[in-house]
């Protein structure tokens, strides 16, 4: 486990805007409770509460990854209207203590969904 610091900063903030995730015309998530996670030089990732996602469109997969700063991520595939986006969603269900704010939130790969709208 590594802690965020000057060499690898991670900031989690309340987004304050409406964030919607669209895939093949279906609203997969719609929230005003998103968190923005800015990690080092990576693009900002929006983390969305599960309560604000259409979990009926998501299927857990066997895929996992490990981040030395956040912990183990589990993944979900989006499926709607016969279309699939494999492992398009990730979640840290038991993140390391420094990242506890994102526990069980969902994040989406922008290139695996049609759009992530922020308004």
C-alpha positions as CSV (number, residue, x, y, z in Angstrom):
1,X,0.0,0.0,0.0
2,X,1.3,3.4,-1.0
3,X,0.1,6.7,0.4
4,X,-0.6,9.7,-1.9
5,X,1.9,12.4,-1.6
6,X,3.8,15.1,-3.5
7,X,5.3,12.5,-5.9
8,X,1.8,11.0,-6.6
9,X,-1.0,13.3,-5.5
10,X,-4.6,12.1,-5.3
11,X,-7.5,14.5,-4.5
12,X,-11.1,13.5,-4.0
13,X,-13.7,16.3,-4.0
14,X,-17.4,16.6,-4.3
15,X,-18.2,17.4,-7.9
16,X,-21.3,19.6,-7.3
17,X,-22.6,19.1,-10.8
18,X,-24.9,16.7,-12.5
19,X,-23.1,13.8,-14.0
20,X,-24.8,11.4,-16.5
21,X,-23.3,8.3,-18.1
22,X,-25.0,7.2,-21.4
23,X,-24.4,3.9,-23.3
24,X,-26.4,3.1,-26.4
25,X,-29.1,5.5,-25.6
26,X,-29.6,4.2,-22.0
27,X,-28.9,6.3,-18.9
28,X,-26.5,4.1,-17.0
29,X,-26.0,6.6,-14.2
30,X,-27.4,10.0,-13.3
31,X,-26.3,11.8,-10.1
32,X,-25.7,15.1,-8.4
33,X,-23.6,13.3,-5.8
34,X,-20.5,12.4,-7.9
35,X,-17.0,12.6,-6.6
36,X,-14.1,13.8,-8.7
37,X,-10.9,12.0,-8.3
38,X,-7.8,13.7,-9.6
39,X,-4.7,11.4,-9.5
40,X,-1.3,12.6,-10.5
41,X,-1.3,13.5,-14.3
42,X,-4.3,11.3,-15.1
43,X,-7.6,12.6,-16.4
44,X,-10.2,13.3,-13.7
45,X,-12.4,10.3,-13.0
46,X,-16.0,10.7,-11.8
47,X,-17.0,8.3,-9.0
48,X,-20.8,7.8,-8.8
49,X,-22.8,6.3,-5.9
50,X,-24.3,2.9,-6.8
51,X,-27.7,4.2,-5.7
52,X,-27.6,6.6,-8.7
53,X,-26.6,3.9,-11.3
54,X,-28.9,1.5,-13.1
55,X,-27.4,-1.6,-11.6
56,X,-29.7,-3.8,-13.7
57,X,-27.6,-2.8,-16.7
58,X,-24.3,-3.9,-15.0
59,X,-23.0,-7.4,-14.6
60,X,-19.9,-8.1,-12.4
61,X,-17.0,-9.8,-14.3
62,X,-14.1,-11.8,-13.0
63,X,-11.7,-9.1,-14.1
64,X,-9.8,-7.3,-11.3
65,X,-6.8,-4.9,-11.1
66,X,-4.7,-3.6,-8.3
67,X,-3.7,0.0,-7.6
68,X,-1.0,0.5,-5.0
69,X,-2.7,3.7,-3.9
70,X,-6.4,2.7,-4.0
71,X,-6.5,-1.1,-3.6
72,X,-8.2,-3.9,-5.6
73,X,-10.8,-2.9,-8.2
74,X,-13.6,-5.1,-9.4
75,X,-15.2,-4.6,-12.8
76,X,-18.7,-4.6,-14.4
77,X,-19.8,-4.9,-18.0
78,X,-22.7,-2.7,-19.3
79,X,-25.3,-4.4,-21.4
80,X,-28.4,-2.8,-22.9
81,X,-30.3,-3.4,-26.1
82,X,-28.1,-6.3,-27.1
83,X,-25.0,-4.1,-26.9
84,X,-22.1,-4.7,-24.4
85,X,-19.2,-2.6,-23.1
86,X,-16.9,-5.2,-21.4
87,X,-15.3,-4.1,-18.1
88,X,-16.4,-0.5,-18.7
89,X,-17.0,0.1,-15.0
90,X,-14.8,-0.3,-12.0
91,X,-15.3,-0.1,-8.3
92,X,-13.1,-0.2,-5.2
93,X,-15.3,-2.1,-2.8
94,X,-12.6,-2.2,0.0
95,X,-10.3,0.7,-0.9
96,X,-7.2,1.5,1.2
97,X,-8.0,3.8,4.2
98,X,-6.7,6.9,2.4
99,X,-9.2,6.3,-0.4
100,X,-12.2,5.4,1.8
101,X,-14.4,8.1,0.2
102,X,-14.7,6.1,-3.0
103,X,-15.8,2.8,-1.3
104,X,-18.4,1.1,-3.5
105,X,-18.7,4.0,-5.9
106,X,-18.6,3.3,-9.6
107,X,-16.3,4.9,-12.2
108,X,-16.6,4.6,-16.0
109,X,-14.1,4.4,-18.8
110,X,-14.9,7.4,-21.1
111,X,-13.9,5.4,-24.2
112,X,-16.2,2.5,-23.4
113,X,-19.4,4.5,-23.0
114,X,-21.1,6.9,-25.4
115,X,-20.7,9.9,-23.1
116,X,-20.1,11.1,-19.6
117,X,-22.0,14.4,-19.4
118,X,-21.3,17.0,-16.7
119,X,-23.7,19.9,-16.4
